[in-house]
Amino acid sequence: MHSSDEAQKIAEAKKKWYESKVEKVIARYPESKPKFETTSGIEIDRVYTPAGTGGLDYLNDLGFPGDYPFTRGVQPTMYRGRLWTMRQYAGFGTAEETNERFRYLLKQGQTGLSVAFDLPTQIGYDSDDTLSEGEVGKVGVAIDSLEDMEVLFDQIPLDKVSTSMTINAPAAVLLAMYAAVGEKQGTSPKALNGTIQNDILKEYVARGTYIFPPKPSMRLITDVFEWCSTEMPEWNTISISGYHIREAGSTAVQEVAFTFANAIAYVQAAVDKGLDVDTIGPRLSFFFNSHMDFLEEIAKFRAARRLWARIMRDRFGAKNPRSWMLRFHTQTAGSTLTAQQADNNIIRVTLQALAAVLGGTQSLHTNSRDEALALPSEDSVRIALRTQQVIGYESGVASSVDPLAGSYMIESLTNQVEAQALKYIEKIDEMGGAPAAIEKGYIQQEIHDSAYRFQREVESRARTIVGVNAFAVQEAPAKGLLRVDPAVGERQVRKLAELRRRRDGSAVASALQAVGNAAGSCENLMPCIMSAVKAYATLGEICGALREVFGEYSPSGAL
């Protein structure tokens, strides 16, 4: 963007300014830290100039919104045409209770649904399984069968709502249930719009809700890719998640690097299965965290778009520009919420949401102030949604595309995040790819080390957390928290028993046998899973049929 001669002049002028001005001020008033750096360890310069942007080539490195390499956004007009999708992640108790919350959120102006499932559902167990006791409906909604899914989306027109489902190991089963509900409402699966997370690799390193070993898990993912390419062409078949990697303690750079290493593994698996990269590429989506380091987060999103465009075009040879586009949902950082002075979380979430918007997200969830204490109350959820609405409709930041482009600091950080993430990806490639790096424990160890460094900084007060290790006050116990009725599990078990009595047992048995037979063959599993779902086989029964063939993953074993 500037000639080398001009950059040299600026560098010399900066040196002179430092010697004549800065040194004298520092001598009298020392800076508060010996070194300033981002959460990724990128050193923050005292002042940025054009000389620090690394010879940025505007057309090749930035370009225009909607053009390769998409640094400035995936759409030419971005939020001037339509604001990001405002989602609030919701789910608790029974399908009836969550349906009520969904309809409340839609009335408040939410434009998309995001479903949280309870722990038994996430790991493929029915509510009446002994392993589910005490966990039913606690951290999300309990879904045991198509009947529950029908109730969950009662009076919600699936042809008009975009739905995101945070489910991984049993993603194929929940997707089949959603498609079946759409059919019952009179909407063809081909017209359904939404996203299923379906990202198993990050479960092995950051979250833990896996069922099967990696190889059959990857098969399930590519089966979903293949089936959706013809049966649900508008559906995003995977949401490759950096969010949970960041929540586990990674840095911003690691979030981008490890997410893309996993994404590369998924794309390669699909290509190896015979799928065209330009068939699956436009249906890939991503899920990122928006953390507290405001400027680094904006740079992270911009760097991620540019890096992914280059990976898809140059590494995989994708020809369709839609395959180069990084489309992502963002959620504010749950790990930054504090139980102390919970109202401070409103401020944290506002900054994080603003960073996501300035970074060009397509979809956003804002966490609620009381989530460090309990599932969010309706009042807290409304404030979280209003945060997005105030940013979108009142702040003015949506009026221009990528308004911080050209900032010397933002462009410098964007370059550095991209370069450091690429170094991680190259190292993982040398190990044989993400699955091999996970097997060696490399990715897990990197995340653990970063989390440990951060915690040490908090405990030593090298990093200030307002209300926790500084500016603390005595507080009364929190009031008005949402509590899940402990009888939820009992009600869900009764409903499940009634379903088992009413359904056609022989049809269920036949459908489950077909699932097991398909699992033992090379055929796509989705048609058999769809048939089992429509016969009202339960989630636990379908996953059980797969367990018998695939086995279960043990973290002490090798990948």
C-alpha positions in Angstrom: 0.0 0.0 0.0 3.0 2.2 0.4 6.4 2.2 -1.5 9.4 0.8 0.2 11.0 4.3 0.2 8.0 5.8 1.9 7.9 3.0 4.5 11.6 3.6 5.2 11.0 7.3 5.8 8.1 6.5 8.1 10.2 4.0 10.1 13.0 6.6 10.4 10.6 9.3 11.5 9.1 6.9 14.1 12.5 6.2 15.5 13.2 9.9 15.8 9.8 10.5 17.5 10.6 7.7 20.0 14.0 9.0 20.9 12.9 12.7 21.1 9.5 12.3 22.7 8.7 8.8 24.1 11.8 8.0 26.0 11.5 11.2 27.9 7.9 10.6 28.9 8.6 7.0 29.9 11.5 8.1 32.0 9.1 10.3 34.0 5.9 8.1 33.8 6.8 4.5 33.2 4.2 2.5 31.2 2.0 0.1 33.2 3.5 -3.0 31.6 7.0 -3.9 30.3 5.3 -5.5 27.3 1.8 -5.3 25.8 0.5 -8.2 23.8 -2.8 -9.8 22.6 -4.2 -13.0 24.1 -2.3 -14.9 21.3 1.0 -13.3 22.5 1.3 -10.9 19.5 3.2 -7.9 20.7 1.2 -4.7 20.5 3.2 -1.8 19.2 2.9 1.6 21.0 1.7 3.2 17.7 1.1 1.7 14.3 2.1 3.3 11.0 1.9 2.2 7.3 5.3 0.7 7.7 3.9 -2.0 9.9 1.4 -3.4 7.5 4.0 -5.6 5.8 3.7 -4.2 2.3 0.0 -5.0 2.1 -1.2 -5.3 -1.5 -4.7 -3.9 -1.5 -6.2 -5.8 -4.4 -4.6 -9.2 -3.5 -4.7 -9.0 0.3 -7.9 -7.0 0.9 -9.9 -6.5 -2.2 -13.5 -5.5 -2.1 -16.3 -7.1 0.0 -17.8 -10.1 -1.9 -14.5 -10.6 -3.9 -11.6 -12.9 -3.3 -9.9 -13.2 -0.8 -13.0 -11.9 1.1 -11.0 -10.2 3.8 -13.5 -7.4 3.9 -16.6 -9.6 4.0 -18.4 -12.3 2.0 -21.2 -10.1 0.7 -20.7 -6.9 -1.4 -23.1 -4.8 0.8 -23.0 -6.9 4.0 -25.3 -5.4 6.7 -26.6 -2.5 4.5 -28.8 -5.1 2.7 -29.6 -7.3 5.7 -28.4 -7.5 9.2 -26.7 -10.7 10.5 -29.1 -13.4 11.7 -29.8 -12.9 15.4 -29.9 -16.2 17.1 -30.2 -17.0 20.8 -29.0 -20.5 21.8 -31.9 -22.0 23.8 -33.0 -25.4 25.1 -33.9 -26.7 28.5 -36.2 -29.2 30.1 -38.7 -30.8 27.8 -39.6 -30.1 24.2 -42.8 -28.3 25.4 -40.8 -25.8 27.6 -38.2 -25.1 24.9 -40.9 -24.6 22.3 -42.4 -22.0 24.5 -39.0 -20.2 24.8 -38.5 -20.4 21.0 -41.8 -18.8 20.3 -41.1 -16.1 22.9 -37.7 -15.3 21.2 -39.3 -15.1 17.8 -41.9 -12.6 19.1 -39.0 -10.5 20.5 -37.5 -10.2 17.0 -35.1 -13.1 16.9 -34.5 -14.2 13.3 -33.2 -17.7 13.7 -33.3 -20.6 16.2 -30.4 -22.3 17.8 -31.1 -25.5 19.7 -29.2 -26.6 22.8 -29.6 -30.3 23.6 -29.2 -32.0 26.9 -26.2 -34.1 27.7 -27.9 -37.5 27.2 -29.1 -36.5 23.8 -25.6 -35.2 22.9 -24.1 -38.6 23.7 -26.9 -40.7 22.2 -28.8 -42.0 25.3 -32.5 -41.9 25.9 -33.9 -40.2 28.9 -34.8 -43.5 30.5 -31.3 -44.9 30.3 -29.6 -45.3 33.7 -26.7 -43.2 32.5 -29.1 -40.3 31.9 -30.3 -40.1 35.5 -30.0 -36.6 36.9 -29.0 -35.0 33.5 -32.3 -35.0 31.6 -33.2 -31.5 30.4 -30.4 -29.8 32.5 -28.1 -28.2 29.9 -30.5 -28.3 27.0 -33.7 -29.9 25.7 -34.2 -33.7 25.9 -35.0 -35.2 22.5 -35.7 -38.9 22.5 -37.7 -39.4 19.4 -39.4 -37.8 16.4 -42.3 -37.2 18.7 -40.2 -34.8 20.8 -38.9 -33.0 17.7 -42.5 -32.5 16.5 -43.4 -30.9 19.9 -40.1 -28.8 19.8 -41.1 -27.1 16.5 -44.9 -27.0 17.1 -46.4 -23.8 15.5 -42.9 -22.9 14.2 -43.0 -22.9 10.3 -39.7 -24.6 9.3 -40.1 -23.2 5.8 -39.6 -19.7 7.2 -37.1 -20.2 10.0 -33.4 -20.9 9.9 -32.4 -23.4 12.5 -29.0 -24.3 13.9 -28.6 -27.4 16.0 -25.6 -27.9 18.2 -25.2 -31.7 18.0 -22.3 -33.7 16.9 -21.9 -37.5 17.5 -25.6 -38.2 16.8 -26.0 -35.4 14.3 -27.2 -37.6 11.5 -30.1 -38.8 13.7 -31.2 -35.3 14.8 -30.9 -34.1 11.2 -33.2 -36.9 10.1 -35.7 -36.0 12.8 -35.7 -32.3 11.7 -36.2 -33.4 8.1 -39.1 -35.6 9.1 -40.8 -32.8 11.0 -40.4 -30.6 8.0 -42.2 -33.2 5.9 -45.0 -33.5 8.4 -45.4 -29.7 8.2 -45.6 -30.0 4.4 -42.1 -28.7 3.7 -39.8 -30.7 1.6 -36.3 -31.3 3.1 -35.0 -29.6 -0.1 -36.5 -26.3 1.1 -35.2 -26.5 4.7 -32.6 -24.0 5.7 -30.2 -24.2 8.6 -27.0 -25.7 10.0 -26.1 -28.8 12.0 -22.8 -28.7 13.9 -21.7 -32.2 13.0 -18.1 -31.5 13.9 -16.7 -34.5 15.7 -12.9 -33.8 15.7 -13.2 -30.9 18.1 -15.1 -33.2 20.5 -11.9 -35.3 21.0 -9.8 -32.3 21.9 -12.1 -29.7 23.5 -15.6 -30.8 24.5 -15.9 -34.6 25.0 -19.4 -35.5 23.7 -18.2 -38.2 21.4 -19.7 -41.7 21.0 -18.0 -43.6 18.3 -14.3 -43.9 17.3 -13.0 -41.3 14.8 -13.1 -43.4 11.7 -16.8 -44.3 11.8 -17.6 -40.8 13.1 -15.9 -39.3 10.0 -18.0 -41.8 7.9 -21.2 -40.5 9.4 -20.1 -36.9 8.6 -19.3 -37.6 5.0 -22.6 -39.6 4.7 -24.4 -36.5 5.8 -22.5 -34.5 3.2 -23.4 -36.9 0.4 -27.1 -37.3 1.4 -27.7 -33.6 1.8 -26.1 -32.7 -1.5 -29.2 -34.2 -3.1 -31.9 -34.3 -0.4 -31.2 -31.1 1.6 -29.2 -28.9 -0.8 -30.0 -25.7 1.1 -28.7 -27.1 4.4 -25.3 -26.4 5.9 -24.0 -29.9 6.6 -21.4 -29.0 9.1 -20.5 -26.0 11.3 -16.8 -26.5 12.0 -16.3 -25.1 15.5 -13.5 -23.0 16.8 -15.9 -21.8 19.6 -15.3 -24.8 21.9 -11.6 -24.9 21.1 -11.5 -21.3 22.4 -13.7 -22.1 25.4 -11.3 -24.8 26.3 -8.5 -22.2 26.6 -6.9 -21.7 23.2 -5.7 -18.4 21.9 -7.3 -16.6 19.0 -4.5 -17.8 16.6 -5.0 -21.4 17.8 -8.7 -21.1 17.4 -8.3 -20.3 13.7 -5.5 -22.8 13.1 -7.0 -25.8 14.8 -10.5 -25.1 13.4 -9.1 -25.0 9.9 -6.9 -28.1 10.4 -10.1 -29.9 11.3 -11.9 -28.4 8.3 -9.1 -29.5 6.0 -9.5 -33.1 7.3 -13.3 -33.0 6.6 -12.9 -31.6 3.1 -10.2 -34.2 2.3 -12.4 -37.0 3.7 -15.3 -35.8 1.4 -13.0 -35.6 -1.6 -11.6 -39.1 -0.8 -15.2 -40.3 -0.8 -15.6 -39.0 -4.3 -17.5 -35.8 -3.6 -16.7 -32.7 -5.7 -15.1 -30.0 -3.6 -17.4 -27.4 -5.3 -20.4 -29.5 -4.3 -19.6 -29.5 -0.6 -17.6 -26.2 -0.3 -20.6 -23.8 -0.5 -22.4 -25.7 2.3 -19.5 -25.6 4.8 -20.0 -23.2 7.6 -18.0 -22.3 10.7 -18.6 -21.3 14.3 -16.3 -18.9 16.1 -15.9 -17.4 19.5 -15.8 -13.6 20.1 -13.6 -13.0 23.1 -12.5 -10.0 25.1 -9.4 -8.8 23.2 -11.6 -6.5 21.0 -9.1 -5.5 18.3 -7.5 -8.9 18.0 -10.9 -10.5 17.6 -11.8 -8.2 14.7 -8.5 -9.0 13.1 -9.1 -12.7 13.7 -12.3 -12.8 11.7 -10.7 -10.9 8.8 -7.6 -13.1 8.8 -9.8 -16.3 8.9 -11.7 -15.3 5.8 -8.6 -14.6 3.8 -6.8 -17.8 5.0 -9.8 -20.0 4.2 -10.3 -18.5 0.8 -6.7 -19.4 0.0 -6.9 -22.9 1.4 -10.0 -23.8 -0.6 -8.7 -22.2 -3.9 -5.1 -23.1 -3.7 -5.0 -26.3 -1.7 -8.2 -28.0 -2.8 -8.5 -26.4 -6.3 -12.1 -25.2 -5.7 -13.3 -23.2 -8.7 -16.6 -21.9 -7.4 -16.2 -18.6 -5.6 -18.8 -19.7 -3.1 -16.5 -22.5 -2.0 -13.9 -19.9 -1.1 -16.2 -17.9 1.2 -15.9 -18.3 4.9 -19.4 -18.1 6.3 -19.6 -18.2 10.1 -21.8 -18.0 13.1 -20.4 -16.3 16.2 -21.2 -16.6 19.9 -19.9 -14.4 22.6 -17.4 -16.0 25.0 -19.2 -18.0 27.7 -15.8 -18.6 29.5 -15.4 -14.8 30.1 -18.7 -14.5 32.0 -18.3 -14.2 35.8 -20.5 -15.2 38.6 -19.3 -12.1 40.5 -21.0 -8.8 39.6 -23.0 -10.6 36.9 -24.3 -7.3 35.4 -20.7 -6.7 34.2 -21.3 -9.5 31.8 -23.7 -7.3 29.8 -20.8 -5.0 29.1 -18.5 -7.9 28.2 -21.1 -9.3 25.8 -21.6 -5.9 24.2 -18.0 -5.6 23.4 -17.7 -9.1 22.1 -20.8 -8.7 19.9 -19.5 -5.5 18.5 -16.2 -7.2 17.6 -18.1 -9.9 15.8 -20.1 -7.4 13.8 -17.1 -5.3 12.9 -15.4 -8.6 12.0 -18.2 -9.4 9.5 -20.1 -12.4 11.1 -23.2 -13.8 9.3 -25.0 -14.9 12.4 -24.6 -14.0 16.1 -25.6 -15.3 19.5 -25.1 -13.1 22.5 -24.7 -14.8 25.9 -26.9 -13.7 28.8 -25.6 -12.0 32.0 -26.5 -14.8 34.4 -25.1 -17.8 32.5 -22.2 -18.2 34.9 -24.9 -19.0 37.5 -27.6 -20.8 35.7 -29.5 -21.2 32.5 -30.6 -17.7 31.4 -33.9 -16.2 32.6 -36.3 -14.6 30.1 -35.3 -11.1 31.2 -31.6 -11.9 30.7 -32.2 -13.4 27.3 -34.2 -10.3 26.2 -31.3 -8.0 27.3 -28.9 -10.2 25.3 -31.0 -10.0 22.2 -31.6 -6.3 22.6 -27.8 -5.9 22.7 -27.6 -7.2 19.1 -30.6 -5.0 18.1 -29.1 -1.8 19.5 -25.8 -2.5 17.7 -27.6 -3.3 14.5 -30.2 -0.5 14.5 -28.7 2.3 16.6 -24.9 2.3 16.6 -24.3 3.0 12.9 -21.5 0.4 12.6 -23.7 -1.6 10.1 -23.8 1.4 7.6 -20.4 0.7 6.0 -18.7 -2.6 5.1 -15.6 -3.4 7.1 -15.3 0.1 8.5 -12.0 -0.6 10.3 -10.1 -1.6 7.1 -7.0 0.4 6.6 -6.4 0.9 10.3 -2.7 0.3 10.6 -3.2 -1.7 13.7 -6.1 -3.8 12.4 -4.2 -4.6 9.1 -1.0 -5.5 11.1 -2.9 -7.8 13.4 -4.8 -9.4 10.6 -1.5 -10.2 8.9 0.0 -11.6 12.0 -3.0 -13.8 13.0 -3.0 -15.3 9.5 0.7 -15.9 9.4 0.8 -17.5 12.8 -2.3 -19.7 12.2 -0.7 -20.9 8.9 2.4 -22.0 10.8 0.3 -24.1 13.1 -1.5 -25.7 10.1 1.8 -26.4 8.4 3.0 -28.1 11.5 -0.2 -30.2 11.8 0.2 -31.1 8.1 3.7 -32.4 8.8 2.2 -34.7 11.5 -0.2 -36.1 9.0 -3.2 -33.9 9.5 -5.6 -33.1 12.3 -6.6 -36.7 13.3 -2.9 -37.6 13.6 -2.2 -34.5 15.6 -5.0 -35.3 17.9 -3.7 -38.9 18.3 -0.3 -37.5 19.3 -2.0 -35.2 21.8 -0.4 -32.2 20.1 -3.5 -30.0 19.7 -4.8 -30.9 23.2 -1.5 -30.0 24.8 -1.3 -26.7 23.0 -4.8 -25.8 24.2 -4.0 -26.9 27.8 -0.8 -24.9 27.8 -2.6 -21.7 26.7 -5.3 -22.2 29.3 -2.8 -22.7 32.0 -0.9 -19.5 31.1 -4.1 -17.5 31.1 -5.1 -18.8 34.5 -1.7 -18.1 36.0 -2.0 -14.5 34.7 -5.4 -14.1 36.4 -4.2 -15.6 39.7 -1.0 -13.5 39.7 -3.1 -10.4 38.7 -1.0 -9.9 35.6 -4.4 -10.0 33.9 -7.2 -8.0 35.4 -10.7 -9.5 35.5 -13.1 -6.8 36.8 -15.0 -7.9 39.8 -12.9 -11.1 40.2 -9.3 -10.2 41.0 -9.9 -6.4 41.1 -12.7 -4.1 42.0 -14.4 -6.8 44.0 -17.4 -6.0 46.2 -19.5 -7.9 48.7 -22.7 -9.2 47.0 -26.0 -10.7 48.0 -26.9 -14.1 46.5 -28.3 -13.8 43.0 -32.1 -13.8 42.7 -34.5 -14.7 39.9 -32.3 -17.5 38.4 -33.9 -20.1 36.1 -34.2 -23.5 37.7 -35.0 -26.6 35.7 -37.7 -28.6 37.4 -36.2 -31.8 38.8 -39.3 -33.6 37.8 -38.4 -33.1 34.1 -36.6 -36.4 33.9 -39.6 -38.3 35.4 -42.0 -36.7 32.9 -39.7 -37.5 30.0 -39.4 -41.1 31.1 -43.2 -41.4 31.3 -43.6 -39.9 27.8 -41.0 -42.3 26.4 -42.7 -45.3 28.0 -46.0 -44.3 26.4 -44.4 -43.9 23.0 -42.9 -47.4 23.2 -46.4 -48.8 24.0 -48.0 -47.0 21.1 -45.6 -47.5 18.3 -45.3 -50.5 15.9 -42.6 -52.6 17.6 -42.0 -54.8 14.7 -41.5 -51.9 12.4 -39.0 -50.4 14.8 -37.1 -53.6 15.2 -36.9 -54.0 11.4 -35.7 -50.4 11.0 -33.0 -50.8 13.6 -31.8 -54.0 12.0 -31.5 -52.1 8.7 -29.4 -49.4 10.4 -27.0 -52.0 11.8 -26.7 -53.8 8.5 -26.0 -50.5 6.7 -23.4 -49.6 9.3 -21.6 -52.9 8.6 -21.6 -52.1 4.8 -20.4 -49.2 2.7 -23.9 -47.8 1.9 -24.9 -44.3 3.0 -26.5 -44.5 6.4 -28.9 -41.6 6.1 -31.8 -43.4 4.3 -31.9 -46.1 7.0 -31.7 -43.6 9.8 -34.5 -41.6 8.2 -36.6 -44.8 8.1 -35.9 -45.6 11.7 -36.7 -42.1 12.8 -40.1 -42.2 11.0 -40.9 -45.5 12.7 -40.4 -43.7 16.0 -37.2 -45.6 16.9 -35.6 -43.6 19.7 -32.3 -41.7 19.5 -30.8 -44.2 22.0 -32.0 -47.2 20.0 -30.5 -45.9 16.8 -27.2 -44.9 18.4 -27.3 -48.3 20.1 -27.5 -50.1 16.8 -24.6 -48.1 15.5 -22.6 -48.7 18.8 -22.9 -52.5 18.2 -21.1 -52.1 14.9 -18.8 -49.1 15.4 -18.0 -49.6 19.1 -17.3 -46.6 21.4 -14.4 -44.3 21.6 -12.2 -44.4 24.7 -9.9 -41.4 25.2 -7.2 -43.8 26.6 -7.2 -45.6 23.3 -5.5 -44.6 20.0 -7.4 -42.8 17.3 
